Amino acid sequence: MHHNKMLNHVVAAIIVVFALISGELFISILHNMQDEKNMANESLVSSQNEYNIWIPSNLDEKMIKSIYTSYDEEKMGVNFKITMFSEEIYEDTLINAGITNKLPDMFYIKNKQCLEQLVEIGGIMDLSEYVATKRLDRNFMKGTLEDFMINRRIYGLPIMGEENVLYYNEDIFEACNMTYPKTYKEFIEVINQFKQIRVIPLSVGGASYESVKCYFQMLVENYGNIEEAASALEELIKLEPFERKYEGIEEGDALSTFIRGESAMFIGTSTQASLLEGNRARKKNFKVTACPIGDKSINFGNYTYGFVLKSGSSFNREEVRDFYEKFSRDFSWEMTVFRGKGLPVYKNQKMEKTRFTLLNSCSEIMKESSKEGMWKYLIESITKERLNEIYKEQIMGLFQGKIDSKTFLSTLGL
């Protein structure tokens, strides 16, 4: 009996000891599991790379951040980082980064020539297979996706379009009993008539390359060759159709002059339509028409506005490309449908006609125009010869009256 009691005590003691050891072991296992989980989380955070995005200063940084922060950075294994550059140096920064293989993972493009240069360098990811697999071409309007196509390969998705147009103040034209010009000859006649009654015919940002480009592009398409276009631009400058000291005025200031009703016309792009729409409360009756070159129905615009991906990026994964596609689509809707900053590119995008009257008119002008023209061949030849920067300097000099057309042509070898 006594022996049995002793045996029972020993067994009980063994059970208690085993329970204590097991409990400590279980707790230890739980601690180890938690430690492993913490280490895994720390490893995930440390493995997250920065997804760098570059934009020019004329884009809304807050709006872009609100779009990309809606995506799950942790799930994608990335941390988004946005960097903004001055609009004046943005394209040069991209080209230099492409040459030195320092492009970011995603960056904004608004120029076909810049796109072509970066593709030639090998800096932009070819999205042809991705677009084909996802059948994304079905979503875009005719002709929009082609502007991101080089040698039959697709290197980006368009976000919005732009068209060169002539804005005019209908109140001034009616008060002066004049009609807006449809041909370049009528354009010159209207300028002379306004000068006779001391009305500023045109507002222009003579210090802005984008403004100058609009004028020269119009003349190239009107005359069909570079020589006559350069001579015609020289003659236009001699007419003095602009506000005083126009050569030092930026594009935005010139547009403000037009908005205040101090000039009759403004040659610009569809991107200015939203600014003019926003000033209807000032009782100005603004209208828009195609650039006055006559019966030729030439498209002055393009859809090369959008983000592209770096070739050979470490984020060359399906989920990142899906993010890029969704981001581009969200950005497009914000810019076109909700803000009226550009022309639609998706088939199901519809702008409010009462809210964006001018922009809708710009869209119709672009749709009705042919994409065949002289301008793109001029730019392509200049770009291939690496004369792009020299061209910009020379065309600005010609427009500002610093050089004549012969100097302009001979310097470029045209």
C-alpha positions in Angstrom: 0.0 0.0 0.0 2.8 2.4 1.0 4.7 1.3 -2.0 1.7 2.2 -4.3 1.4 5.6 -2.7 5.1 6.3 -3.3 4.7 5.2 -6.9 1.7 7.4 -7.4 3.6 10.5 -6.0 6.5 9.8 -8.3 4.2 9.5 -11.4 2.4 12.7 -10.4 5.7 14.5 -10.0 6.8 13.3 -13.4 3.6 14.5 -14.9 3.9 18.0 -13.3 7.5 18.3 -14.4 6.6 17.2 -18.0 3.7 19.7 -18.0 6.0 22.5 -16.9 8.6 21.5 -19.5 5.9 21.2 -22.2 4.4 24.6 -21.3 7.7 26.3 -21.5 8.4 24.5 -24.7 5.1 25.6 -26.2 5.6 29.2 -25.1 9.1 29.1 -26.6 7.6 27.8 -29.8 5.1 30.6 -29.9 7.8 33.1 -29.2 9.9 31.7 -32.0 6.9 31.7 -34.4 6.3 35.4 -33.5 9.9 36.2 -34.0 9.9 34.5 -37.4 6.8 36.5 -38.4 8.4 39.7 -37.3 11.6 38.8 -39.1 9.5 38.0 -42.2 7.8 41.4 -42.0 11.1 43.1 -41.5 12.5 41.2 -44.5 9.5 42.3 -46.6 9.9 46.0 -45.7 13.7 45.8 -46.3 13.1 44.1 -49.6 10.7 46.7 -50.8 12.4 48.9 -53.4 11.6 52.4 -54.3 9.4 52.7 -57.4 10.6 56.0 -58.8 8.2 58.2 -60.8 9.4 61.4 -62.6 7.0 64.2 -63.7 7.4 67.8 -65.1 6.4 70.7 -62.9 3.3 71.5 -64.9 1.6 68.3 -63.7 -0.4 68.2 -60.4 1.8 66.3 -58.0 -1.0 65.9 -55.4 -3.4 64.4 -57.9 -0.8 61.9 -59.1 0.0 60.9 -55.5 -3.6 60.4 -54.7 -3.8 57.9 -57.6 -0.7 55.9 -56.9 -1.2 55.8 -53.1 -4.5 54.0 -53.7 -2.5 50.9 -54.6 -1.2 48.4 -52.1 2.5 49.2 -51.9 3.2 46.3 -49.4 1.5 43.8 -51.6 3.5 44.9 -54.6 6.7 45.0 -52.6 7.5 48.6 -53.5 7.6 52.1 -52.0 6.5 54.8 -54.4 8.6 57.9 -54.7 7.8 60.9 -56.9 10.3 63.4 -58.2 9.3 66.7 -60.0 11.6 68.5 -62.4 11.2 72.0 -63.9 9.3 71.8 -67.2 12.1 73.8 -68.9 14.7 71.1 -68.2 12.5 68.0 -68.0 13.1 66.5 -71.5 16.9 67.2 -71.3 16.9 65.4 -67.9 15.2 62.4 -69.4 17.6 62.2 -72.4 20.6 62.5 -70.2 19.2 59.9 -67.8 18.6 57.6 -70.7 22.1 57.9 -72.0 23.6 57.2 -68.6 21.1 54.4 -67.8 19.6 56.3 -64.8 16.0 56.6 -65.9 13.3 56.0 -63.2 10.9 53.1 -63.2 8.1 55.2 -64.6 8.1 58.7 -66.2 5.9 61.1 -68.0 6.3 61.8 -71.8 4.6 64.6 -73.7 6.6 64.6 -76.9 6.9 62.1 -79.7 10.5 63.1 -80.5 11.6 62.6 -76.9 9.9 59.2 -77.0 11.7 58.2 -80.2 15.1 59.3 -78.8 14.6 57.3 -75.6 13.4 54.2 -77.6 16.5 54.5 -79.8 18.7 54.7 -76.7 16.9 51.6 -75.4 15.5 53.3 -72.3 11.8 52.5 -72.7 10.0 49.1 -72.1 8.3 47.5 -75.1 4.7 46.8 -74.1 3.6 45.3 -77.3 3.0 41.7 -75.9 1.4 43.0 -72.8 -1.0 45.2 -74.8 -1.8 42.3 -77.1 -2.3 39.8 -74.3 -4.6 42.1 -72.3 -6.3 43.3 -75.6 -6.0 46.9 -74.4 -6.2 48.2 -78.0 -10.0 47.6 -77.8 -10.3 50.4 -75.1 -8.7 53.2 -77.1 -10.2 55.5 -79.8 -8.9 55.1 -83.4 -5.4 56.6 -83.9 -4.7 57.3 -80.3 -2.6 54.2 -79.4 -0.5 54.6 -82.6 1.2 57.7 -81.3 3.0 55.5 -78.8 4.0 53.1 -81.6 7.5 53.1 -83.1 8.5 50.6 -85.7 5.2 48.7 -85.1 6.1 48.3 -81.4 4.1 49.9 -78.5 6.0 51.7 -75.8 3.3 53.4 -73.8 -0.4 54.1 -73.2 -1.9 57.5 -74.1 -3.5 59.5 -71.4 -4.8 62.5 -73.4 -4.4 64.3 -76.7 -3.7 67.9 -77.8 -4.5 69.9 -80.9 -3.2 73.3 -82.1 -6.1 75.7 -82.6 -7.0 79.4 -83.0 -9.0 81.0 -80.2 -10.8 84.2 -80.9 -12.9 86.7 -79.0 -16.2 86.8 -80.8 -17.3 90.0 -79.0 -14.3 91.9 -80.5 -14.9 90.4 -84.0 -18.6 91.4 -83.9 -17.9 94.9 -82.5 -15.5 95.4 -85.4 -17.9 93.8 -87.9 -15.3 91.2 -88.9 -15.4 87.4 -89.4 -12.7 85.0 -88.1 -10.2 83.8 -90.7 -10.3 80.4 -92.3 -7.3 80.7 -94.6 -3.8 82.1 -93.9 -4.4 84.9 -96.4 -7.6 85.9 -94.5 -5.5 85.6 -91.3 -3.1 88.3 -92.6 -6.0 90.5 -93.8 -7.6 90.3 -90.3 -4.3 91.2 -88.6 -4.0 94.3 -90.8 -7.6 95.4 -90.2 -7.2 95.1 -86.5 -4.0 97.1 -86.6 -5.7 99.9 -88.5 -8.3 100.3 -85.6 -5.6 99.8 -83.0 -6.7 96.5 -81.6 -4.0 94.0 -80.8 -4.6 91.2 -83.3 -2.7 88.5 -81.4 -1.4 87.6 -78.0 1.7 85.4 -78.0 4.3 84.1 -75.6 7.4 85.0 -77.6 9.6 83.7 -74.8 7.9 80.2 -75.0 9.1 77.6 -77.5 5.7 75.9 -77.3 4.0 79.1 -78.5 6.5 79.7 -81.3 6.2 76.1 -82.4 2.4 76.5 -82.9 3.0 79.4 -85.4 5.8 77.7 -87.4 3.9 74.4 -87.6 0.9 76.2 -89.0 3.0 77.9 -91.6 4.8 74.7 -92.6 1.5 73.0 -93.2 0.1 76.0 -95.1 3.0 76.3 -97.5 4.1 72.6 -97.6 7.8 73.4 -97.3 10.3 74.8 -94.8 11.8 77.6 -96.9 8.5 79.4 -97.7 7.3 78.8 -94.1 10.4 80.5 -92.6 10.1 83.4 -95.0 6.4 83.8 -94.1 7.2 83.8 -90.4 9.7 86.5 -91.0 7.1 88.6 -92.8 4.5 88.0 -90.1 6.9 89.3 -87.4 7.5 92.4 -89.5 3.7 93.1 -89.4 4.1 93.6 -85.6 0.8 91.8 -84.8 1.6 91.1 -81.2 1.5 93.0 -77.9 4.5 95.2 -77.1 7.7 93.4 -76.0 6.2 90.1 -76.9 9.6 88.5 -77.2 9.9 88.5 -73.4 6.4 87.3 -72.6 5.7 83.7 -71.4 2.8 81.7 -72.8 0.7 82.0 -69.6 1.0 85.8 -69.5 0.0 86.0 -73.2 -3.1 83.9 -72.5 -4.0 86.3 -69.7 -3.8 89.2 -72.1 -6.3 87.4 -74.3 -8.6 86.5 -71.4 -8.7 90.1 -70.3 -10.0 91.0 -73.7 -6.9 93.0 -74.7 -6.3 91.1 -77.9 -8.6 89.5 -80.6 -6.9 86.1 -81.1 -4.6 83.6 -79.5 -3.0 80.6 -81.3 -2.4 77.8 -78.8 -3.4 74.3 -78.0 -6.5 72.5 -76.7 -4.8 72.4 -73.2 -5.7 76.1 -72.8 -9.4 75.5 -73.3 -10.0 74.7 -69.6 -8.5 78.0 -68.6 -10.7 79.9 -71.0 -13.8 77.9 -69.9 -13.0 78.9 -66.3 -13.2 82.6 -67.3 -16.7 82.6 -68.7 -17.8 84.5 -65.6 -15.9 87.5 -67.0 -18.5 87.7 -69.8 -16.0 87.0 -72.6 -17.3 85.1 -75.5 -14.5 82.9 -76.6 -14.7 80.6 -79.6 -12.3 78.1 -81.2 -11.6 77.1 -84.7 -9.0 75.2 -86.7 -5.7 76.9 -87.5 -6.3 79.1 -90.6 -4.5 77.4 -93.5 -7.4 77.0 -95.9 -9.0 73.9 -97.4 -6.3 71.5 -96.1 -7.7 69.6 -93.2 -4.4 68.9 -91.3 -4.2 67.5 -87.9 -1.8 69.6 -85.8 -2.1 67.5 -82.7 -0.9 64.3 -81.1 -1.7 61.8 -78.4 1.8 61.3 -77.1 0.9 62.3 -73.6 1.4 59.6 -71.0 3.7 57.6 -68.7 6.1 55.0 -69.9 8.2 52.3 -68.1 11.9 52.0 -68.0 13.4 49.2 -70.1 15.1 46.6 -67.9 13.5 47.8 -64.7 13.7 45.6 -61.6 10.0 45.9 -61.5 9.5 44.0 -64.7 6.6 42.0 -63.3 3.0 41.4 -64.4 1.5 43.0 -61.3 3.6 46.1 -61.8 2.4 46.4 -65.4 -1.1 46.0 -64.3 -0.6 48.8 -61.8 0.9 50.9 -64.7 -2.1 50.2 -66.9 -4.7 51.1 -64.2 -2.7 54.1 -63.1 -2.7 55.4 -66.6 -6.4 54.9 -67.0 -7.2 56.6 -63.8 -5.0 59.5 -64.6 -6.6 59.8 -68.1 -10.1 60.0 -66.6 -9.1 62.6 -64.1 -7.4 64.8 -66.7 -10.0 64.6 -69.5 -13.4 63.9 -68.1 -13.2 65.5 -64.7 -10.7 68.3 -65.2 -11.0 69.0 -69.0 -7.2 69.4 -69.4 -6.9 67.3 -72.6 -8.6 65.4 -75.3 -10.1 61.9 -74.6 -8.3 58.8 -75.7 -10.6 56.0 -74.4 -13.8 55.1 -76.3 -16.0 55.4 -73.3 -14.7 58.9 -72.2 -17.3 61.6 -72.7 -16.8 65.2 -71.7 -19.7 67.4 -70.5 -20.5 69.6 -73.5 -21.9 72.4 -71.4 -19.0 72.4 -69.0 -16.2 71.9 -71.6 -17.6 73.5 -74.7 -14.3 74.7 -76.1 -12.5 71.4 -75.4 -15.3 69.4 -77.1 -14.9 71.7 -80.2 -11.1 71.1 -80.1 -11.8 67.3 -80.1 -14.1 67.6 -83.1 -11.4 69.6 -85.0 -8.9 66.9 -84.3 -11.2 64.1 -85.3 -12.0 65.8 -88.6 -8.4 66.4 -89.6 -5.9 64.2 -91.4 -2.7 63.1 -89.7 -0.7 63.4 -92.9 1.4 66.6 -92.9 4.8 68.1 -93.4 5.6 68.9 -89.8 6.5 65.5 -88.5 8.9 64.9 -91.4 10.6 68.2 -90.5 11.0 67.3 -86.9 12.1 63.7 -87.7 14.9 65.0 -90.0 16.1 67.5 -87.4 16.0 64.9 -84.6 17.9 62.4 -86.7 20.7 64.9 -87.4 20.8 65.8 -83.7 19.9 69.4 -84.5 17.0 69.6 -82.2 18.5 72.1 -79.7 20.0 74.2 -82.5 16.6 74.3 -84.2 14.9 75.5 -81.0 17.5 78.3 -80.6 17.2 79.3 -84.3 13.4 79.3 -84.5 13.2 81.4 -81.3 15.7 83.8 -82.8 13.7 84.1 -86.0 10.4 84.6 -84.1 11.9 87.2 -81.9 13.4 89.1 -84.9 17.0 88.4 -83.9 17.8 86.6 -87.2 16.3 86.5 -90.7 14.9 83.4 -92.5 18.1 82.9 -94.6 20.2 82.6 -91.4 17.7 80.3 -89.9 17.7 77.9 -92.9 21.5 78.0 -93.5 22.3 77.3 -89.9 20.2 74.2 -90.0 21.4 73.2 -93.5 17.8 73.3 -94.8 
